[in-house]
Amino acid sequence: MLLTKRLSISLLIFVSAYTQQLQADQTSTGSFQNPKNTPKEGELLPLLVRQAIARDEWIKSSQYVATSLREEALASAQLPDPKFSLGLANMPLDSLDFNQEAMTQLKFSVSQMLPRGETLSLKKQSWMQKSQLTQMKQFERAAQIERDMSLLWLETYEAQQSMTLIETNRGLFEQLLEVSQASYSSALGRTRQGDIIKAELELIRLEDRLTGLALKKQTKHAGLGRWLSDLESWRAPKNLPQIALKQAQYFSNHDLGENETSVTTPTRRKDGAWSDQVIAKQLMAHPSIKWIGEKAQLAQTATSLAKQAYQAQWGFNASYGYRDNADNGMARSDFLSLGVTLDMPIFSQKAQDSQVKAKQHQGLSIQFEQELKLKQMLAKYRVIQEKVTKLKQRKNIYQNALMPQLKQQESVFLAAYNSNDGPFSDVIKARIESLNAQVEVLSIEVSLQKQKAEFNYLMARVDDFELAENLAADLPTY
């Protein structure tokens, strides 16, 4: 009986891999419903990203703001309305007779002020640039949604697959515990009470890990629900989602060939990585950098607009005065008056100088803002490169060295226990180490894909996303 129990341990371990794969398939297909016309697994995440961008309330709100700014641009380019006036001038109070005095007249006047210099065109340009700023923010938001959704999707997958690995091993630990209890009860084996307690503790720890992973999965899944309310209608991925790279040639360092020497070139550094100049040129196309560029142009327009205060402001006026005939029937000529108004900035020059300098300083600050943002993104790019390099090294160590050694260790400890030459605790320890290694390999593989998502965000361009240009609904005409 005891021999049968011991042999069952070996059988359980050998079939665990098959059970793990089977349970993974069941978990993946059971987590979500499978609607008709479901896209291929590799196309699912890009489709979800496009839907999330199309449904994002912030982008829709921003598109209405951009439309309103364009309307403001059209309104600001119009001349101010002329002013009309109608008055009765020089009416005698003693008789209130319109034709008593020669100076009594009914006067109609019109006046028109003209903006200073190029104020109108610059105001229109300023509003249009503000609209462009808003649109750049929309593209930046789309890139953020793409990155955040990819990260959440990968983290949800990691939590689900980690749960699958632990669920599979929990069943195996339960069987191992049952065998050890039978061995301890029979008093024929070398299983000690401490071994049984340790196995029970490991089961409790596995249950705790499952609870934590379930919470993590629910949290990430809720994060996806920010954009996709119908997420439950999509199936969970069976395999690790593969993130398609943008500008893939810049993702990893260039490995030097046998005939290549370690020298610095305009495009490469000594370690084979792309030079800062090359990467900075690519990053300049990012929506956040272009947003700062649009902001700098807006500051230049604001400076030009402030300089218009130095220009004179012209105004024109005309008036027509109607006079009645005299009492004796003599006709009186009507009056026509013409005038020009000139507003000269003579005493306000100091204030105008300060306003122009203020706008110039704002423009200079934006230049440093762009340089800072570019340095931050370049540093992020270098961090991604280093992470990818180290993750690939770790993956190679686990797959080619650590995992085979752990598998061999598990077999050795199991054989020793079956021959009463080793403690049961070694079998438990070896199995736990093997499980932890499997979970760590999964984490490394997911982390590599997450770095791709971070890289894609850095390499995002405006033309990567299709956004509606005009969401303005038909408004009533007044």
C-alpha positions as CSV (number, residue, x, y, z in Angstrom):
1,M,0.0,0.0,0.0
2,L,2.8,2.4,0.9
3,L,4.7,1.6,-2.2
4,T,1.6,2.3,-4.3
5,K,1.3,5.7,-2.6
6,R,4.9,6.6,-3.2
7,L,4.7,5.6,-6.9
8,S,1.6,7.8,-7.2
9,I,3.7,10.8,-6.3
10,S,5.9,10.2,-9.3
11,L,2.9,9.7,-11.6
12,L,1.3,12.9,-10.3
13,I,4.4,15.0,-11.0
14,F,4.8,13.5,-14.5
15,V,1.2,14.3,-15.5
16,S,1.2,17.7,-13.9
17,A,2.4,19.4,-17.1
18,Y,-0.4,17.9,-19.1
19,T,-3.0,18.9,-16.5
20,Q,-1.6,22.4,-16.4
21,Q,-2.1,22.9,-20.1
22,L,-5.5,21.4,-20.0
23,Q,-6.6,23.6,-17.1
24,A,-5.1,26.7,-18.8
25,D,-7.3,26.0,-21.9
26,Q,-10.4,25.5,-19.8
27,T,-9.7,28.7,-17.8
28,S,-9.1,30.8,-20.9
29,T,-12.3,29.6,-22.6
30,G,-14.4,29.8,-19.5
31,S,-13.5,33.3,-18.3
32,F,-15.3,35.1,-21.1
33,Q,-18.1,34.3,-23.5
34,N,-17.2,33.7,-27.1
35,P,-19.3,35.9,-29.4
36,K,-19.8,35.1,-33.0
37,N,-17.3,36.5,-35.5
38,T,-14.7,36.8,-32.8
39,P,-11.4,38.2,-34.2
40,K,-8.2,36.2,-34.2
41,E,-6.3,36.3,-30.9
42,G,-3.5,38.4,-32.3
43,E,-6.0,41.0,-33.6
44,L,-8.1,41.2,-30.4
45,L,-6.0,43.7,-28.4
46,P,-5.6,46.2,-31.3
47,L,-9.3,46.0,-31.9
48,L,-10.1,46.7,-28.3
49,V,-7.6,49.6,-28.3
50,R,-9.4,51.2,-31.3
51,Q,-12.8,50.8,-29.7
52,A,-11.5,52.3,-26.4
53,I,-10.1,55.3,-28.3
54,A,-13.3,55.7,-30.2
55,R,-15.4,55.6,-27.0
56,D,-13.2,57.7,-24.8
57,E,-15.2,60.5,-23.3
58,W,-12.2,62.8,-22.8
59,I,-11.3,62.6,-26.5
60,K,-14.9,63.3,-27.5
61,S,-15.1,66.3,-25.1
62,S,-11.7,67.6,-26.4
63,Q,-12.9,67.3,-30.0
64,Y,-15.9,69.6,-29.2
65,V,-13.5,72.0,-27.5
66,A,-11.3,72.1,-30.6
67,T,-14.4,72.7,-32.8
68,S,-15.4,75.6,-30.5
69,L,-11.9,77.1,-30.8
70,R,-12.0,77.0,-34.6
71,E,-15.4,78.9,-34.4
72,E,-13.7,81.4,-32.1
73,A,-11.0,81.9,-34.7
74,L,-13.6,82.7,-37.4
75,A,-15.3,85.2,-35.0
76,S,-12.1,86.9,-34.0
77,A,-11.1,87.7,-37.6
78,Q,-14.1,90.0,-38.2
79,L,-14.0,93.7,-38.0
80,P,-15.8,95.4,-35.0
81,D,-19.3,96.5,-35.8
82,P,-19.8,100.2,-36.9
83,K,-21.6,102.5,-34.5
84,F,-24.6,104.4,-35.6
85,S,-26.2,107.3,-33.8
86,L,-29.3,109.5,-34.4
87,G,-29.7,112.8,-32.5
88,L,-31.4,116.1,-32.4
89,A,-28.9,119.0,-32.2
90,N,-29.3,122.6,-31.2
91,M,-33.1,122.6,-30.6
92,P,-34.3,126.0,-29.1
93,L,-35.9,125.4,-25.7
94,D,-38.1,128.5,-25.7
95,S,-40.2,127.4,-28.6
96,L,-39.1,123.9,-29.5
97,D,-39.5,125.0,-33.1
98,F,-37.3,122.9,-35.5
99,N,-36.9,125.6,-38.1
100,Q,-36.5,128.6,-35.8
101,E,-32.7,128.5,-35.6
102,A,-30.3,127.8,-38.4
103,M,-28.2,125.4,-36.4
104,T,-31.0,123.1,-35.4
105,Q,-30.6,119.8,-37.2
106,L,-31.4,116.1,-37.2
107,K,-28.0,114.5,-37.1
108,F,-27.2,110.9,-38.2
109,S,-23.7,109.6,-37.5
110,V,-21.7,106.5,-38.3
111,S,-18.2,105.6,-37.0
112,Q,-15.9,102.7,-37.6
113,M,-12.7,101.7,-35.6
114,L,-10.0,99.6,-37.2
115,P,-7.8,97.2,-35.2
116,R,-4.2,97.9,-34.7
117,G,-1.8,96.6,-37.3
118,E,-2.4,92.8,-37.9
119,T,-4.4,92.2,-34.8
120,L,-7.2,90.5,-36.6
121,S,-5.1,88.0,-38.5
122,L,-3.0,87.3,-35.4
123,K,-6.0,86.7,-33.2
124,K,-7.4,84.2,-35.7
125,Q,-4.0,82.5,-35.9
126,S,-3.9,82.3,-32.1
127,W,-7.3,80.6,-31.8
128,M,-6.4,78.2,-34.6
129,Q,-3.2,77.3,-32.8
130,K,-5.1,76.7,-29.6
131,S,-7.3,74.3,-31.6
132,Q,-4.2,72.5,-32.8
133,L,-3.0,72.3,-29.2
134,T,-6.2,70.6,-28.2
135,Q,-5.9,68.1,-31.1
136,M,-2.3,67.2,-30.1
137,K,-3.6,66.4,-26.6
138,Q,-6.2,64.1,-28.2
139,F,-3.4,62.2,-30.0
140,E,-1.4,62.0,-26.8
141,R,-4.4,60.7,-25.0
142,A,-4.9,58.0,-27.7
143,A,-1.3,56.9,-27.2
144,Q,-1.8,56.7,-23.5
145,I,-4.9,54.6,-23.9
146,E,-3.1,52.3,-26.2
147,R,-0.2,51.9,-23.7
148,D,-2.4,51.6,-20.6
149,M,-4.8,49.1,-22.2
150,S,-1.9,47.0,-23.4
151,L,-0.4,47.0,-19.9
152,L,-3.7,46.1,-18.2
153,W,-4.4,43.4,-20.8
154,L,-0.9,41.8,-20.2
155,E,-1.2,42.1,-16.4
156,T,-4.7,40.5,-16.5
157,Y,-3.2,37.6,-18.6
158,E,-0.3,37.2,-16.2
159,A,-2.6,37.0,-13.2
160,Q,-4.8,34.5,-14.9
161,Q,-2.0,32.3,-16.0
162,S,-0.3,32.5,-12.6
163,M,-3.6,31.3,-11.1
164,T,-3.6,28.4,-13.5
165,L,-0.1,27.4,-12.6
166,I,-0.9,27.5,-8.9
167,E,-4.2,25.8,-9.2
168,T,-2.5,22.9,-11.0
169,N,0.2,22.6,-8.4
170,R,-2.3,22.9,-5.6
171,G,-4.0,19.7,-6.7
172,L,-0.6,18.0,-6.8
173,F,0.3,19.3,-3.3
174,E,-3.0,18.0,-1.9
175,Q,-2.2,14.5,-3.3
176,L,1.3,14.8,-1.9
177,L,-0.1,15.7,1.5
178,E,-2.5,12.7,1.3
179,V,0.4,10.3,0.5
180,S,2.6,11.8,3.3
181,Q,-0.3,11.4,5.8
182,A,-0.7,7.8,4.8
183,S,3.0,7.2,5.1
184,Y,3.0,8.9,8.6
185,S,0.0,6.9,9.8
186,S,1.5,3.6,8.6
187,A,4.7,4.2,10.6
188,L,6.5,2.4,7.9
189,G,7.9,5.4,6.1
190,R,10.2,8.2,7.1
191,T,7.6,10.9,6.9
192,R,7.6,13.1,10.0
193,Q,4.9,15.2,11.5
194,G,6.9,18.3,10.6
195,D,6.8,17.3,6.9
196,I,3.0,17.1,7.1
197,I,2.7,20.5,8.8
198,K,5.0,22.0,6.2
199,A,2.9,20.6,3.3
200,E,-0.2,22.0,4.9
201,L,1.5,25.4,5.3
202,E,2.5,25.4,1.7
203,L,-1.2,24.7,0.7
204,I,-2.3,27.6,2.8
205,R,0.3,29.8,1.2
206,L,-0.8,28.7,-2.3
207,E,-4.4,29.6,-1.3
208,D,-3.2,33.0,-0.2
209,R,-1.4,33.5,-3.5
210,L,-4.5,32.6,-5.4
211,T,-6.5,35.1,-3.4
212,G,-4.0,37.8,-4.1
213,L,-3.8,37.0,-7.8
214,A,-7.6,36.9,-8.1
215,L,-7.8,40.4,-6.5
216,K,-5.1,41.6,-8.9
217,K,-7.0,40.2,-11.9
218,Q,-10.2,41.8,-10.8
219,T,-8.5,45.1,-10.3
220,K,-6.8,45.1,-13.7
221,H,-10.1,43.9,-15.3
222,A,-11.9,46.8,-13.7
223,G,-9.3,49.1,-15.1
224,L,-10.0,47.8,-18.6
225,G,-13.7,48.5,-18.0
226,R,-12.9,52.2,-17.9
227,W,-13.0,52.1,-21.7
228,L,-14.8,48.9,-22.5
229,S,-18.1,48.3,-20.8
230,D,-18.7,45.1,-22.8
231,L,-15.4,43.5,-22.0
232,E,-17.1,40.3,-20.8
233,S,-18.2,39.5,-24.4
234,W,-14.5,39.0,-25.4
235,R,-12.6,35.8,-24.7
236,A,-9.4,35.9,-22.7
237,P,-6.2,35.2,-24.6
238,K,-4.9,31.6,-24.4
239,N,-1.4,32.6,-25.3
240,L,0.8,35.5,-24.3
241,P,-0.4,38.6,-26.3
242,Q,2.3,39.7,-28.6
243,I,2.7,43.5,-28.9
244,A,3.4,44.6,-32.5
245,L,6.3,47.1,-32.4
246,K,6.3,50.6,-33.9
247,Q,9.7,51.6,-35.3
248,A,10.9,48.1,-34.5
249,Q,14.5,48.9,-35.6
250,Y,15.0,51.1,-32.6
251,F,13.6,48.6,-30.0
252,S,16.8,46.8,-29.0
253,N,20.5,47.4,-29.1
254,H,22.5,46.6,-32.2
255,D,24.7,43.5,-31.7
256,L,28.1,44.1,-33.1
257,G,29.2,41.5,-35.7
258,E,32.6,39.8,-35.9
259,N,33.9,42.4,-38.4
260,E,32.4,45.4,-36.5
261,T,34.5,47.4,-34.1
262,S,33.3,49.2,-31.0
263,V,33.4,52.8,-32.2
264,T,31.1,55.8,-32.0
265,T,29.4,56.9,-35.2
266,P,26.8,59.6,-35.9
267,T,24.1,57.0,-35.6
268,R,25.6,54.4,-33.2
269,R,27.3,54.5,-29.8
270,K,30.2,52.3,-28.8
271,D,27.9,49.7,-27.3
272,G,26.0,49.4,-30.6
273,A,23.0,51.4,-29.3
274,W,21.4,54.1,-31.4
275,S,22.8,57.5,-30.8
276,D,20.8,60.2,-28.8
277,Q,20.6,62.3,-32.0
278,V,18.8,59.5,-33.9
279,I,16.4,58.7,-31.1
280,A,15.7,62.3,-30.4
281,K,14.7,62.8,-34.0
282,Q,12.2,60.0,-33.7
283,L,10.9,61.3,-30.4
284,M,10.2,64.7,-32.0
285,A,7.3,63.2,-33.8
286,H,5.6,62.2,-30.5
287,P,2.3,64.0,-29.8
288,S,3.5,65.3,-26.5
289,I,6.6,66.9,-28.1
290,K,4.5,68.2,-31.0
291,W,2.1,69.7,-28.4
292,I,5.0,71.6,-26.9
293,G,6.0,72.7,-30.4
294,E,2.5,74.0,-31.0
295,K,2.6,75.7,-27.7
296,A,5.9,77.5,-28.7
297,Q,4.3,78.7,-31.9
298,L,1.3,80.0,-29.9
299,A,3.7,81.9,-27.7
300,Q,5.4,83.5,-30.8
301,T,1.9,84.5,-32.0
302,A,1.2,86.0,-28.6
303,T,4.4,88.0,-28.8
304,S,3.5,89.3,-32.2
305,L,0.1,90.2,-31.0
306,A,1.5,92.1,-28.0
307,K,3.7,94.1,-30.4
308,Q,0.6,95.3,-32.3
309,A,0.0,97.6,-29.3
310,Y,2.8,99.8,-30.7
311,Q,0.8,100.4,-33.9
312,A,-1.6,103.3,-34.2
313,Q,-5.3,102.6,-34.2
314,W,-7.3,104.4,-36.8
315,G,-11.0,105.3,-36.8
316,F,-13.3,107.0,-39.2
317,N,-16.6,108.8,-38.7
318,A,-19.1,110.6,-40.8
319,S,-22.3,112.5,-40.0
320,Y,-25.2,114.0,-41.9
321,G,-27.2,116.9,-40.5
322,Y,-30.6,117.7,-41.8
323,R,-31.9,121.3,-41.5
324,D,-35.4,122.5,-42.1
325,N,-36.2,125.6,-44.3
326,A,-36.5,129.0,-42.7
327,D,-39.8,130.6,-41.9
328,N,-39.6,132.8,-44.9
329,G,-39.1,129.8,-47.1
330,M,-35.4,130.1,-47.7
331,A,-33.8,126.8,-48.1
332,R,-31.1,125.8,-45.7
333,S,-28.2,123.5,-46.8
334,D,-27.7,120.2,-44.9
335,F,-24.4,119.5,-43.2
336,L,-21.9,116.7,-43.9
337,S,-19.1,116.0,-41.4
338,L,-16.1,113.7,-41.9
339,G,-13.5,112.8,-39.3
340,V,-10.5,110.6,-38.6
341,T,-9.6,109.2,-35.2
342,L,-6.0,108.3,-34.4
343,D,-5.1,106.5,-31.2
344,M,-1.3,106.9,-30.7
345,P,0.5,104.8,-28.0
346,I,2.6,107.7,-26.7
347,F,2.3,107.5,-22.9
348,S,1.8,103.7,-22.6
349,Q,5.0,102.6,-24.1
350,K,6.5,101.3,-20.8
351,A,3.4,99.1,-20.2
352,Q,3.6,97.8,-23.8
353,D,7.3,97.0,-23.5
354,S,6.6,94.9,-20.3
355,Q,3.8,93.0,-22.0
356,V,6.0,92.1,-25.0
357,K,8.9,91.0,-22.7
358,A,6.4,88.9,-20.7
359,K,5.3,87.1,-23.8
360,Q,8.9,86.6,-24.9
361,H,9.9,85.1,-21.6
362,Q,7.0,82.7,-21.8
363,G,8.3,81.6,-25.2
364,L,11.8,81.0,-23.8
365,S,10.4,78.9,-21.0
366,I,8.6,76.7,-23.4
367,Q,11.8,76.0,-25.2
368,F,13.3,74.6,-22.0
369,E,10.1,72.7,-21.4
370,Q,10.5,70.9,-24.7
371,E,14.2,70.1,-24.0
372,L,13.2,68.7,-20.6
373,K,10.5,66.6,-22.0
374,L,12.8,65.2,-24.7
375,K,15.4,64.3,-22.2
376,Q,12.9,62.5,-20.0
377,M,11.6,60.5,-23.0
378,L,15.1,59.7,-24.1
379,A,16.0,58.5,-20.6
380,K,12.8,56.4,-20.6
381,Y,14.0,54.9,-23.9
382,R,17.4,54.0,-22.5
383,V,15.7,52.4,-19.4
384,I,13.5,50.3,-21.7
385,Q,16.6,49.2,-23.6
386,E,18.4,48.1,-20.5
387,K,15.3,46.4,-19.1
388,V,14.8,44.4,-22.4
389,T,18.5,43.4,-22.4
390,K,18.3,42.2,-18.7
391,L,15.0,40.5,-19.2
392,K,16.3,38.6,-22.2
393,Q,19.3,37.5,-20.1
394,R,17.1,36.4,-17.3
395,K,14.8,34.5,-19.7
396,N,17.8,32.7,-21.1
397,I,19.1,31.8,-17.7
398,Y,15.8,30.4,-16.6
399,Q,15.1,28.4,-19.7
400,N,18.6,27.1,-20.4
401,A,20.0,26.7,-16.9
402,L,17.7,27.1,-13.9
403,M,14.6,25.3,-15.1
404,P,16.5,22.1,-16.2
405,Q,18.4,22.1,-12.9
406,L,15.2,22.5,-10.9
407,K,13.6,19.7,-12.9
408,Q,16.6,17.5,-12.2
409,Q,16.6,18.5,-8.5
410,E,12.9,17.5,-8.2
411,S,13.5,14.1,-9.8
412,V,16.5,13.5,-7.5
413,F,14.6,14.4,-4.3
414,L,11.6,12.4,-5.4
415,A,13.8,9.3,-6.1
416,A,15.5,9.7,-2.8
417,Y,12.2,9.9,-1.0
418,N,10.8,6.9,-2.8
419,S,13.8,4.9,-1.7
420,N,13.6,6.1,1.9
421,D,16.8,8.0,1.4
422,G,15.5,11.5,1.7
423,P,13.0,13.6,3.6
424,F,9.6,14.4,2.3
425,S,10.3,18.1,3.0
426,D,12.9,18.1,0.2
427,V,10.2,17.0,-2.3
428,I,7.9,19.8,-1.1
429,K,10.7,22.4,-1.3
430,A,11.7,21.2,-4.8
431,R,8.2,21.4,-6.1
432,I,7.7,24.9,-4.6
433,E,10.9,26.1,-6.2
434,S,9.8,24.7,-9.6
435,L,6.4,26.4,-9.3
436,N,8.1,29.8,-8.3
437,A,10.4,29.4,-11.3
438,Q,7.5,28.8,-13.7
439,V,5.7,31.9,-12.3
440,E,8.8,33.9,-12.7
441,V,9.4,32.8,-16.3
442,L,5.8,33.9,-17.0
443,S,6.5,37.3,-15.3
444,I,9.6,37.8,-17.4
445,E,7.8,37.0,-20.7
446,V,5.0,39.3,-19.8
447,S,7.5,42.0,-18.8
448,L,9.1,41.8,-22.2
449,Q,5.8,42.5,-23.8
450,K,5.1,45.3,-21.4
451,Q,8.4,47.0,-22.4
452,K,7.2,46.8,-26.0
453,A,4.0,48.6,-25.0
454,E,6.1,51.3,-23.2
455,F,8.3,51.6,-26.3
456,N,5.3,51.9,-28.6
457,Y,4.1,54.9,-26.5
458,L,7.5,56.6,-27.0
459,M,7.4,56.0,-30.7
460,A,3.8,57.0,-31.2
461,R,3.0,59.4,-34.0
462,V,0.0,61.5,-34.9
463,D,-0.8,59.4,-37.9
464,D,-0.9,56.2,-35.8
465,F,-4.5,57.1,-34.7
466,E,-7.7,57.9,-36.6
467,L,-9.7,60.5,-34.7
468,A,-12.9,62.2,-35.8
469,E,-12.1,65.7,-36.9
470,N,-15.5,67.2,-36.4
471,L,-17.9,65.8,-33.8
472,A,-20.0,69.0,-33.6
473,A,-23.7,68.1,-33.8
474,D,-26.1,70.1,-35.9
475,L,-26.9,73.2,-33.8
476,P,-30.0,75.4,-34.1
477,T,-29.6,78.5,-36.1
478,Y,-30.6,81.8,-34.5
